[in-house]
Amino acid sequence: MKVSIKQRTRWVKGFFEARKKRLKDVKDDIFISSGVTHIIFIIIGLFMLFIFSIISIFTKNYEYVFFALGPFVLYLVLFIVTLIILIKEKEHINLDKSQKIKILFFNPIFLFTFLICFVKSISTKNVIWDRIGHKGI
């Protein structure tokens, strides 16, 4: 997981650097210029709502408790997207049934770890671009 976080942090940092350089080239096309930034901000927003709902539980101000469902709704959406991908690409995905079930439940959690990568990429001025070894390659 440590290597995965390191590699994906580089990806996120590279995405923002490339976006910054190329934004002026695509400024007229709102769909291209928005990239995946809106998805990142939605995830961050849901995470913050979750934190605020936990705080409201501890302060016994139950007005915002329903926001705690945000991450679970996001998990469910990512679960459904993973299911759709597994169904549509079943001929191209060479996994047994138990592995596919594990992917269904763990892929949404894995995608949540992009929050860690995002925070690391914006909090670190220079991400180290060293070579990441891959087992079996």
N, C-alpha and C positions, 0 to 999 in steps of 0.2 A: 504494500500500500504506500510505503514511503517513496518508492521509486515512481509509482503512478502519480502521486501528488506532485512530485518534483517535475515530471514530464508535463503534466497537464497545466501546472503553473506557468511553465514556459509557453505552452500553447496560448493560454489566456493573455499573457503578457505580449506575446507576438501578435495576437489578434488585435489588441488595442494599439500596438505600435503601427501595424499595417493599416489599421482603420484611420489612425491619425494622419498618416502619410497620404492615404488614398481618398480621404473624405472630400477634399476639394475637387477631385476628379469625378465624383459621383454625387455631388451636392444637389443636383437637380432631380435625382431619382430617390425619393424618400424611402422606398422599400429596400434599395441596396444600401443606402447610407445608414439605415437604422441597424442593420446587422442583427445580432442576437442580444444587443444591449438591453432591449426591453424585457427579454426573458430573464436576464440576470437581475434586473431591478424588480421584477415581479417576485422572484425567489427571495431576494433580500427583504422586500416588503413583507412577504408572508412570514419570514423568519422573525422580523421585528415585531409583527403582530403577535406571533407566538410568545415571544419574550414578554411583551406587554401583558398578555393574558395570564402568564405565569405570575408576574408581579401583582396583577389585580387579584389573583387567587390568594396570595400571601397577605395582601393588604385588606382582604375581605370586601373588595369592591368588585362585585361579580358582573358588573355592567359589560365588560369586555371579554368575558370568558369564552364566548363563541368564536373569537378569533383564534383560539387554540386549535380549532379545526382546520385552519389554513394549511399547515404542513401536511396534515393527513389527507386533505383534498388533493393537494399537489402530489403526494405519494400515490394516491389512487389514479390520478390522471397519468402519471408516468408509468404506473403498472399497466394501465389500459393501452398506452402507446407501445410499451414493450410487448404486450400480448399481440397487438395488431402486427407488429414487425415480425414476431415469431411465426404467426399464421401466414402472412404474406410471403415470407422468405423461407418457408419450411424446406423447400427443395435445396436451398443454398446453405442452410445451417445444419451442419453435421454434428448434432448432439443427441444424446439419448433423452428419454422423457424426464428422468430425474434431474438432469442438468438444465433442461428447459424450465422446469419448475423452480429450481434455485435461481435462475436468471430472472424469472418473473418477480420474485420477491426481493432480490438483492440489487438488481439494476437501478431501481429508483433510489435506493440508499446510496449506491455508488455515484449516481448523478448529483445527489445532494452534496457530495464532497467537492463538487466544483465551487461551492461557496468558500471552502478553505482555500482553494486555488485562486479564486478571485481576490480574496482578502490578501493573500500572500503577494499576488502580482501587483496590487496597487500600493501595498505597504513597503515593498522592497524596491529600492531605486534601480538596482542592477540585478537582474536575475542571472544566475550563473548558467551559462550555456555549455556545460560540459557534456561529454558523450554518455549516454545511458545504455548500458549493456542489456541485451535481451537474451534470456535463456533459450536455448534451442535454435538460435539463429547463427 
